[in-house]
Amino acid sequence: MSESTEPAGPGGLTTGEVARRLGVAPTTVRTWDQRYGLGPDRHTGGRHRRWTPADVARLERMCALTATGIPPAEAARLARDTPAPASAPAAPPSVLPRRASAPQAAPASRAGSGLRLGDARQECKGIARAALRLDAAALDRLLLDAIREHGLVAAWTEVIVPTLQAVGRKWESSGERYVEVEHFLSWHVSGALRRAAPDTAPDRPGASVVLACVPGDNHTLALEVLSAALAQRGIPVRMFGGALPVESLIAAVRRTGPAAVALWAQSRATASRPLAQHVAAMEWGVRGARRSPLVLTLGPGWSGRPAPGTARPHGLADAVQALEGLAAR
């Protein structure tokens, strides 16, 4: 039976609400209760269980311990025996309100195993924990829920990017550990973006957008979310992905005559200003009505390296706005 059918009321969170906060399946919460005795300390009338802040804190310790590789039985024993930090603020037992799509301040969030998320949205904690556990089903569900609730651009900027950055910092500070977590999370983010995007918009001459990583760069996720956001707005996109060779990029631009070309560079080593300027100077069409593409340089590799004749949007929302306005002309 789905936990979403449980009525909400005073006295604590339902099992479904607890599962969403932790980034686990409701069946996992029930299993921890039945098998390891991590159920709520207090029971209400009827068959529905309510979880207090202290109950949730114990489950959070369980998540943090299992994320480090401790066997569940031992993690449960430690979670039961370890008191909650006295300084931890008590969460209200009532149902968590749904946020509006506009950005709002969020409480500081920290996932298990030392994964610091700073002042990120609450959803980041659940997504990070699901990634650390390599829980594919929970991760897919949480990512799609975030996209549906906040919209593609806000979900990327305020939920997905902070979580990706936290995971990246984790493996960078842990030697060779947690690389699999970053790969796992990136793969599922890519899948969620594709599922959230509508069908590819039909081509309109002079209105399409070419998206590509510069040669030597394979960081495609930001271009994937840009592609999905443009598809939602009915803008035709041709996505070429990672490390497109120079000759292939030039051939693609000549063959398609796009309104704009977005070039992603993750590092300064791959950000080529001569390449961006060459693409911006390309022309096509009949004499007297020649056209050139707007070139957008995207990614941290272009920071401090402006290429004359190109545009540098500040973030996804700016890039979407610029391309949407261009395609509407």
C-alpha positions in Angstrom: 0.0 0.0 0.0 1.3 3.5 -0.9 2.3 5.7 2.1 1.0 8.7 0.2 -2.6 7.6 1.2 -1.9 8.0 4.9 -3.7 11.0 6.4 -1.5 13.8 7.8 -2.2 15.1 11.2 -0.7 16.4 14.4 1.6 14.3 16.6 4.4 13.6 14.1 5.3 12.6 10.6 3.9 9.7 8.7 6.1 6.9 7.5 5.9 8.2 4.0 6.9 11.7 5.0 9.8 10.3 7.0 10.9 8.3 4.0 10.9 11.3 1.7 12.9 13.3 4.2 15.5 10.6 4.4 15.6 9.7 0.7 14.7 6.1 1.3 11.7 3.9 0.4 8.9 3.6 2.9 9.5 -0.2 2.9 13.0 0.5 4.1 11.7 2.5 7.1 9.3 -0.3 7.9 12.1 -2.9 7.7 14.3 -1.0 10.0 11.4 -0.8 12.4 10.5 -4.5 12.3 14.0 -5.9 12.0 16.1 -3.6 14.1 13.7 -1.9 16.5 14.1 1.6 15.0 10.4 2.4 15.1 8.7 5.4 16.8 8.9 5.6 20.5 5.4 6.8 20.8 2.2 5.3 19.2 -1.0 7.0 18.4 -4.4 5.4 18.2 -5.2 3.4 15.1 -2.8 1.7 12.7 -0.9 4.8 11.6 2.4 5.5 13.2 3.8 9.0 13.8 7.4 9.8 14.0 8.8 12.5 16.3 11.9 14.6 15.7 13.8 12.2 18.0 12.6 9.2 16.0 13.7 10.9 12.8 17.1 11.8 14.2 17.7 8.1 15.1 16.9 7.1 11.5 19.2 9.8 10.2 22.0 8.3 12.2 21.1 4.9 10.7 21.4 6.4 7.2 24.7 8.1 8.0 26.2 4.9 9.4 25.1 2.6 6.6 26.4 5.2 4.1 29.9 4.6 5.5 29.6 0.8 4.9 28.7 -0.3 8.4 26.4 -3.4 8.3 22.7 -2.5 8.9 22.5 -4.5 12.2 25.6 -2.9 13.7 24.4 0.6 12.4 21.0 0.1 14.0 22.7 -0.8 17.4 24.8 2.3 17.2 21.9 4.5 16.1 19.8 3.3 19.1 22.7 3.7 21.6 24.0 7.1 20.4 22.0 10.0 21.8 21.0 12.8 19.5 23.2 15.9 19.6 21.9 18.3 22.3 22.4 21.2 19.9 20.3 19.8 17.1 17.2 22.0 16.6 13.9 20.1 16.9 12.0 19.8 13.7 8.3 20.6 13.9 6.3 17.4 14.0 3.6 18.7 11.6 3.6 17.9 8.0 6.3 19.8 6.0 4.8 22.5 3.8 5.3 22.3 0.1 7.4 25.2 -1.2 6.4 27.5 -3.9 8.4 27.5 -7.1 10.1 30.8 -6.3 13.4 30.4 -4.5 13.2 30.5 -0.7 15.7 30.3 2.1 16.2 26.6 3.2 17.6 25.2 6.4 21.2 24.1 6.5 21.4 20.5 5.3 24.0 17.8 5.9 23.8 14.3 4.6 25.4 11.3 6.3 29.0 10.4 6.2 30.2 14.1 6.4 28.6 15.2 3.1 28.1 18.9 3.7 25.5 20.7 1.8 25.4 24.2 3.4 22.3 26.2 3.0 20.8 23.9 0.4 17.1 22.9 0.0 15.9 20.0 2.2 15.6 17.7 -0.9 19.4 17.7 -1.3 19.8 15.7 1.8 17.5 12.9 0.6 19.1 12.8 -2.9 22.7 12.8 -1.4 21.8 9.9 0.9 20.2 7.9 -1.8 23.3 8.4 -4.0 25.6 7.4 -1.1 23.6 4.2 -0.6 23.6 3.6 -4.4 19.8 3.3 -4.2 18.7 3.6 -7.8 14.9 3.5 -7.3 14.9 6.1 -4.5 17.3 8.4 -6.4 15.2 8.4 -9.5 12.0 9.1 -7.5 13.6 12.0 -5.6 15.1 13.6 -8.7 11.8 13.5 -10.6 9.9 14.8 -7.6 12.3 17.8 -7.3 11.9 18.5 -11.0 8.1 18.3 -10.9 7.8 20.4 -7.8 10.3 23.2 -8.6 10.5 23.1 -12.4 13.5 22.1 -14.4 15.6 25.3 -14.0 15.0 25.7 -10.2 15.5 22.0 -9.5 18.8 22.1 -11.4 20.1 25.3 -9.8 18.9 24.8 -6.2 18.7 21.0 -5.7 20.8 19.0 -8.2 23.9 21.3 -8.6 24.5 21.7 -4.8 24.2 17.9 -4.4 26.6 17.2 -7.3 29.1 19.7 -5.9 28.8 18.2 -2.4 29.5 14.7 -3.7 32.4 16.0 -5.8 33.9 17.6 -2.7 33.4 14.3 -0.8 35.4 12.2 -3.2 38.1 14.8 -3.7 38.7 14.8 0.0 38.5 11.1 0.4 41.2 9.8 -2.0 39.8 7.2 -4.3 36.6 6.7 -2.3 33.1 7.8 -3.5 34.0 8.1 -7.2 31.4 5.5 -7.9 28.8 7.7 -6.0 29.5 10.7 -8.3 29.3 8.5 -11.4 26.1 6.9 -10.1 24.5 10.3 -9.3 25.4 11.8 -12.6 24.0 8.9 -14.5 20.7 9.1 -12.7 20.5 12.9 -13.1 21.0 12.5 -16.8 18.2 9.9 -16.9 15.8 12.1 -14.9 16.5 15.1 -17.2 15.6 13.0 -20.3 12.4 11.7 -18.7 11.4 15.2 -17.7 11.9 16.7 -21.1 9.2 16.7 -23.7 9.7 15.3 -27.2 12.2 17.2 -29.4 10.7 20.3 -31.0 10.4 20.2 -34.8 13.1 22.1 -36.7 12.4 25.7 -37.7 14.9 27.2 -40.1 17.2 29.7 -38.4 15.7 29.0 -34.9 17.6 25.9 -33.8 20.4 25.8 -31.1 23.5 23.7 -31.3 24.9 22.4 -28.0 28.3 20.8 -27.6 31.2 20.4 -25.3 34.5 21.7 -26.6 37.2 19.2 -27.7 38.7 17.4 -24.7 35.6 18.1 -22.4 33.1 15.4 -21.5 31.0 17.2 -18.9 27.6 17.1 -20.6 25.1 17.4 -17.7 24.7 21.2 -17.9 24.1 21.0 -21.6 21.6 18.2 -21.0 19.5 20.3 -18.6 19.8 23.2 -21.1 18.6 21.0 -23.9 15.6 19.8 -21.8 14.7 23.4 -20.7 14.8 24.6 -24.4 12.7 21.6 -25.4 10.1 22.6 -22.8 9.9 26.0 -24.5 9.5 24.5 -28.0 13.0 25.5 -29.2 14.6 23.0 -31.6 17.9 21.7 -30.3 20.7 19.6 -31.8 22.7 18.1 -29.0 26.2 16.8 -29.8 27.4 15.9 -26.3 31.0 15.6 -25.1 34.3 16.4 -26.8 33.0 17.3 -30.2 36.1 17.6 -32.6 36.7 21.0 -34.1 36.0 19.8 -37.7 32.8 18.1 -36.6 31.6 21.2 -34.8 32.2 23.4 -37.8 30.5 20.9 -40.1 27.5 20.7 -37.8 27.1 24.5 -37.7 27.4 24.8 -41.5 24.9 22.1 -42.1 22.3 23.3 -39.7 22.6 27.2 -39.8 21.6 27.6 -36.1 20.5 30.7 -34.4 22.9 30.0 -31.6 25.8 27.7 -30.6 26.4 26.9 -26.9 29.9 25.7 -26.1 30.6 24.1 -22.7 34.1 24.1 -21.1 34.7 22.7 -17.7 38.3 23.8 -17.3 40.5 26.6 -18.6 42.7 24.0 -20.3 39.9 23.2 -22.8 38.3 26.6 -23.2 39.5 27.8 -26.6 38.8 31.4 -27.3 40.0 31.1 -31.0 37.5 28.3 -31.5 34.6 30.3 -30.0 35.5 33.3 -32.1 35.8 31.2 -35.3 32.3 29.8 -34.8 30.9 33.3 -34.1 32.4 34.5 -37.4 30.9 31.8 -39.5 28.4 33.0 -42.1 25.8 31.4 -44.4 22.9 32.5 -46.6 22.6 34.5 -49.7 24.7 37.6 -50.4 23.2 40.6 -48.7 21.4 38.5 -46.1 24.3 36.6 -44.5 23.7 35.3 -41.0 26.0 34.3 -38.1 25.2 32.4 -34.9 25.2 33.8 -31.5 27.9 31.9 -29.6 27.3 31.3 -25.8 30.4 30.3 -23.8 29.2 28.2 -20.9 31.0 26.6 -18.0 33.7 27.5 -15.5 36.4 27.1 -18.1 35.5 30.4 -19.7 35.7 32.3 -16.4 38.1 35.3 -16.8 38.6 34.4 -20.5 35.9 36.3 -22.4 35.9 35.6 -26.1 35.2 38.8 -28.2 32.0 38.5 -30.2 30.5 35.9 -27.9 28.0 36.0 -25.0 28.6 34.6 -21.5 25.3 34.0 -19.6 25.5 33.8 -15.8 23.8 30.5 -15.1 21.2 28.3 -16.6 18.3 30.8 -16.3 20.2 33.5 -18.2 21.2 31.0 -20.9 17.6 29.9 -21.3 16.3 33.5 -21.4 18.9 34.5 -24.0 18.2 31.6 -26.3 14.4 31.8 -25.9 14.5 35.5 -26.9 16.8 34.7 -29.9 14.6 31.8 -31.2 11.5 34.0 -31.0 12.8 36.6 -33.4 
